[in-house]
Amino acid sequence: MKKSTRTLLLTLSLTALTACSSQPASSSSENSSAVSTSAAAEQSGSEEAGETSDPEASAGNAAEETEKGAEGELFHLRVAYSPSLCQAPLHVAVEKGFFADEGIDAENIQIDAAHVQEAIGADQVDAGFGLIGKFLQPVENGLPIKFTAGIHTGCTKIIVPKDSGIHSVADLKGKRIGVSGLAGAETIVAKRALAAEGVRFDERDPEVEFVVFSKNDLGQALENGAIDVIAIGDPTAAQFAEQYDLDILVDTATSEQFADEYCCASFVSAKLAKEHPEIAAAFTRAVLKASVYVDEHPEETAKIQLDNNYVTGDLQFNADLLKSYNYIPSVQGGYDAIELSVSQLADIGVLKEGTDAKKFTENVYEFYDDVPDSYTVADIADKE
């Protein structure tokens, strides 16, 4: 597969949606740069789409039709991604040709994860992948996106010093929890965990305090005693745990409350879903297949990410983290995770009281007849 690279500078207005920022609350605006990578497989006049085994035959036929497209051209799709380890399926979908197989010329636009919502609202990206928790408040406020599939579990942790005396979530009473943003996914996870143990965090009578530091400063803040614990996503969480010799109090990949729940989902803009539903479906199929590849080949995936500068870090360290995330994608699983999150977040006051979780989820989720619930290793045999 040939890949060309060019640089695209996006100037994002950061005055919208307070819930979008994972930076300290005092920050009002900043510019975000984006690196764009356009990749598509070279098409041959004699090339035909491969066959897919049952029960995905109809999805395979749809992929063939999409690949041919209008006059045989690929559809240019702007895919938002951040240099996050868990976004491996987006990276793999480009580098292993899953997007091209679905008739998509994917322009990977690098945007800080805290500002993806703003890029969507400004019609600067068409599709992406991210933590469900951080999108729900913006969606409630009108963010125009549609979720399409659950991708994996895990990737957010609450970590504590070994000598802290904190051995359960209930022990967080009276503690200061360091986070990179008050509306970030890690804060949402922490609030759900606290609520499950009856620990109050409401503004009127809180039993814990959330303290905002930049992501890179959280480890030093913990070491200096400015905070007592950290809630943060991987790979930073795992790196901090190793660097500062910390215990993992909550791990959404393994903790009972979260272990079976998809934390990350694929999404498309509402505009794409309305104007090009066949492309939204094709994007979803590509990401589902790429997720199966990641689960089957974590070491190779970690190498792809490092070799193509999607992420930094150590090969084995990254591969071990990828193994812990359980990349067994599911369209229905994504729907169920959103409905559960909405229900709980409404109960604890993060979303509007009385929010109908089922109606909310139905309004923000898309099912496509030509997209199966998931794929198997046999369905990606041509990528082995």
N, C-alpha and C positions, 0 to 999 in steps of 0.2 A: 504494500500500500504506500503511495506517495503522500507526503505531507508537506505543505508549504506553511510558512510562518510569517505573520505580519503583526505590527503593533498597532493597537487601537487605544486611544486615550478617551476614556469616558469621564465626563464631568458630572458627577451626581449631586443633585441638590439634597442636602441632608436636613432640611427643615421639616420634613414630613414624618409622621408616625413615630412618636416617642418610643413605641415598643420595638422599633427596628434596631436601635443602637445597643451594642454591647460595650460601649465606651463609658467612662465616667459621666454622671448626669450633668456635670458642668459644661460638657462639650456641646456646642450648639451647631457647628457646621464644620465640614472638612471636605477635601476633594479626594476622590478615590480613583486610582488609576486601574486600568484593566488591560490585560494582555490577551490578545485574540489569536487563537490557533485554528486555522481552517484545514480540515482533513476530509478527504473523500477517496474512496477506492477508484482506480482507473477502470472505466467501463469498456468492455469489448463488445463489438457488434454481434458476436456469436454467443455471448454469455447469457445464460438463462438462470433464473432463480432456482435454488436447490429445493428438493422435496422435503417436506416435514412429516414426521410420523404422527399418526393419530395419537391423542385427540386434538392435536394442534393443526390439522390439515387446513381448516378454514383460515386460521391465522397466517399460515404459510402462504396461502393463495393471496391473502390481502397484502402480505409483504411483497409478493411478486408484482402485484398491480401497482403498489406504491413505488417500487424501484423503477419501473418503467416510466411512471410519471408523465407529465405533459411533454411530448416530443422527446422522451427519454432523458430529460434533465433531472438532476438531483434537486431536492428542495433545500434551500439555504435556511438553516435553523440556528438561531442565536441561543446557545446553551450557557446558562450561568453556572460557574463553578468557583469554588474557593480551594486554596491549597490545603485541603483537609483530607486526612488519610481515609476516612470512611466514605468519601465520595468516589472511591475507587471505580464503581461501575460506570460513572461518566467518563473517567479517564480511559478505562478499558474499552468502552463502546467506541471511542475514537480510534485508539491505537490498534485494536483487533478487528476493526471494520464492521462492528455490529450496526452502527448508524448508517454507513454506506450501503450495507445489505438491505436496509429498510428504505432506501431512496433518499437518505438525508445527508446533506453536506453540512456537517456540524461545525459551527464557528464557536469554539470554546472561549467564553468571555470571563476572564478572572475578575471576580468582585469579592471584596471582603464579606464574609458571611453575615456580618451585622447589617449590611446595606443591600442585600438581595431584594428585600421587599420594595425598596425605593426604586431600584432598577426595573422591577416589574411594573410598578405604578407609572413609571416614566416611559414605558414601552421600549425599553432598551434591551430586554431579553425576552425570549419566547418560552423557555422551558428550563427546568433544573431539578434540584434534589436537595432536601434539607430536613432539619429537625422539625418535627411536627409541632412541638410545643411553642416554638417561637413565632409560628405563623398564625396561631389561632386568634390572638387579640387583633392583629392587623386585618385578618379576614373579617372578624366581627365589625371592624371599622370600615370595611369596603374594599380591602385589597382584592384585585381582580385575578384570582388564580383558581385552578381546579386541580385537586389531587387525583392521581391516577393509579398508584400502587404503593404498597408497603415494601421497603427494600431490605432493611435489616434491623436487628435488635441491638441494644447496647450503645456504647460510646460516650456516656456521661457518668461522672463519678463524684462522690463526696469523699474527700480524703482528710485525714486527721493525723496529728503527731502521735507516735507510739506511746508516749508518756502522758498523753492528755487526759486520761481517765474517761475518755469518750468511747463507749463500747456499743452504743445503740443510738438510734435516732432520738429516742426519748432523752438521752443525755445531752442533747443540744440545747436544752432549756438554759437560758441565760448566756448563750454563746454568740459570738460574732462570726457570721458566715461570709467569707470573701467570695465575691462574684465579679464577673467582668461586665455585667449589665443587669439592671433591675428587671428587664423584660426578656432576658435571654433564656434559652432552653434550660440551662443549668439551674437557673433560679426557679423556673417552673417545676423542674424535677424535685428540687429541694422542698418547695412548698407542698407538693403532693405527698412527699415522704413525711414531712412534718404533720400534715393534716391527718394522715393515716395513724399517727401516734398521739394525736390530740394536743400537739404543741401549737400554740397560737402564734401567728405572725401578722395579724391585722394591725393597722396603724394605731388604733385606739388603745389596745392593751397587748402589745407584742411580748412574746417570751423569748424571741430571738431577734437579732439585728442583722440585716443584710448590709454589707459594706462594699462599695464599688472601688475596684482598682483596675488598671489595665491588665490584660491577661498576663503579660510578661512580668508584671510586678507582684502578682499574687503570692508567688513562692517567697519572695523577700519579705513581703508584708507578714506572712505567717511566721517566718523565722524571727522577725523583729517584734512579734507579739501584738501587732496591730489588729490581727484577726486570729480566730481560734481554729477554724476549719476552712477548707476551700471546696466550692462546688464548681466544677469545670469539665469541659469535654476533652476527649482524647484528640490527638496524642499528648497534649500538654498535661493532662491528668496523670497519665502513666509515666511521663517524663519526670514530673514533680515528685510522684510517689517514690521513684527510684533515686532522684537527686537528693531529696530531703529525708529519705527513709521514713515514709509515711504509711499509715495503714489505710486501707480502703473500707470506708464505712458503708457506702452505698455504691453499687455498680449496676447500672441498668441492664447490663448483659447477663448478670447472674442473680441479683437480689430478687427475692420472690415477688415483690410488688410489680416489678417491671420486666422480668426475664422473658416472658412470652409476648411482650407487646412491641410492635414495630415502633422504633423511635424516629426513623427517617422515612420519608416518602418522596416519590417523584411527583412533579407537578408541571402543568403547562399554564400559560396565560389564558384568561377567559377569552381573550380575542382569538388566540390560536384554536381553542376548543370550539369556538363558534364558526370561524371562517374556514378552518382547515382541520376538521375532526379526523380525517384520514391520516394527517401528519401527527396529530396528537396521539393517535393509536399507534402509529409506527414508532414514534419516540418511546412510548411505553414498552412496546415489544422489545426494542433494542436494549433498554435499560434492564428489563427483566432477564433477558438472555445474558447480558454482561454481568449481572449479579450472580447468576449461576456459575459463570466462569470464575468470578472472584472466589466464590465459596470452594470451588474445586481446585483452584490454583492460587492460593494465597501468596506463596513465595514468588511465583512468576509475576503476579499482580504487583507485589511490592517492588520488584525490579523494574517493571514498566513505569511505575509512578516515579521512581528515583531517576531512571535513565532519561525520562522525558521532562524532568524538572517540575512535575506536578506537586511534589512534596519534598521535604528534606528528611534526614534522619538516617538511622542504621537499618540495613536491609533486614536482618533477622528480627530486630525489635519491632519494625513495622509489620513484618509478616505475622509475628505472634499476635499482635493486636488485631489484625484482620481476621485471624482465625477465631478470635473471641467474639466477633460481632454477629455470627449466625446469619450469613447471607442466604436465606431461603425466602426469596421474594414471593409476595402474594397480593393480588389485587384486592381480594376480600379482606385479607389481614390488615391492609392499610386502612380500609373503610372502618373496620372494627376498632382499630387503635385510635382513630380520630374521634369516633363516637364516644369511646370510653374517656378520652382526655377531655373532651368538651363537657361531658357530664360531671366529671370530678372538678374541673376548673370552675364551672358554674356554681357548684356546691360550696367551694371555698372562696368565692368572691373574685376570682381572677377574671372570669367572664361575667356577663350580666346575669343577675339573679333571675331564675326562671327560664333560662335559655333551654329550648327544646333540643336536646342533643341529637336526636334522630333527624329532625328537620334541618338543623344546622349542617349535619354531615351530608345529607342528601343534596343540599344546595351547593356544596363545595366539592363534591366528588363526582367523577365521571367513570362510567363503565362503558366498554366498547365491545360489541358483539364479536369483533375479529381479534380480540385480545384475550388469551386464555388466562386463568388465574395465576399460572406460573409455567415454568419450563423445567425440563430435566437435563441432565448431562447429555443424554442421547440427542436432544434437540440442538445441541451446539457442537456436535461431533466434528463438524468441518473446521472448528477453531482449535481443536486439540493438537 
